[in-house]
Amino acid sequence: MTIISVPTEFNEEDLYVDLRPIVQHPLYLKCEGFNFAGSIKLKAATEMVEAAEWIGVLKPGSILVESSSGNLGAALSLIAASKGYGFVCVTDSRCNLSARRFMEAMGSQVHIISEPAADGGLLGARIAHVQELCASDDRYVWLNQYTNTDNWKAHYRTTAPAIARRFPQLDVLFVGAGTTGTLMGCARYFRTLHRQVRIVAVDSAGSVTFGGSPGRRMIPGLGTSVRPALLDESFVHEVVHVEEPDTIRACHRLARRGFLFGGSTGTVVSGATQWLSQHGDRSLTAVAIAPDLGERYLDTIYQTNWLHDLYGEDVLNPDALATDLTA
Ligand SMILES: Cc1ncc(COP(=O)(O)O)c(C=O)c1O
């Protein structure tokens, strides 16, 4: 039995789905969505908040403010509610309605930015708004997940050692790249302690994180329109880019087996499957990280009209669904 008194005390760290029957490659999916914030971002949020409290930046009466596409915002709203801070989440029109409702239910405010900045897109405009708020009132505290090293340290301390403990013979780890906190924490840990592990970053097509030109991206979580400050590519062995229709098909393929995951999990699974079909030998031990679950995406990724409007009527045609993950 587990009994808790604050919501951050519970996080399922030890759950993996064996994807072999679905993707026909040896791949274990580490599920990070089983906590009260519903995503891996609870770890980064907890680490950043505790560090800010420790150095005295965050104190009674503080109001946290953060730019988030949803999941870090959800995690911070939970922590703010449980510790008695205010919280303003600055997001954009791609934020899922349910993520917004989640934050508002916990007493947080959500500011939605709809006009992209001339330089830096929607993310640039969100950050400009956060800076304006901080300049207007010194109770605001911006932890800044894009530059805060406690973001990656959370994964260096928790996610990566948890994987290494369960998979001492790990050959390859697939990690999605958003702020690159998860990627850099895991990559630094394995470089330091288990050098044989290949780190494969998975990014959305249209993201500028690893170079390339910006393109339309409708699925939140992975990808950036501004290169992430935390990224140090020397720790990353390879990068795989995934087109959004492939993400969608991977999500639906998993859902048809009863595993409803979020969009970034579809991206990571699709990228891992591509990589394994090109390089994989059946004896490899491979793990991919699933940042959240699918309920927040029922009105988007799992909604037919949304899919058809954005990706065309054939995006889920049965042939594409049947072959996509077994390529
Ligand atoms: C659903 C989802 N997947 C992946 C990520 C990327 O994680 P990171 O910011 O550690 O790169 C995020 C970040 O917010 C997310 O919300």
The ligand as an ORCA input file, in Angstrom:
! r2SCAN-3c Opt
* xyz 0 1
  C       4.223     15.418    -23.849
  C       5.649     15.846    -23.789
  N       6.550     15.085    -24.378
  C       7.851     15.427    -24.380
  C       8.295     16.564    -23.795
  C       9.753     16.933    -23.894
  O      10.456     16.833    -22.730
  P      11.721     17.751    -22.515
  O      11.218     19.140    -22.320
  O      12.376     17.191    -21.289
  O      12.602     17.672    -23.720
  C       7.383     17.384    -23.180
  C       7.806     18.637    -22.582
  O       7.008     19.445    -22.180
  C       6.021     17.023    -23.175
  O       5.093     17.786    -22.610
*
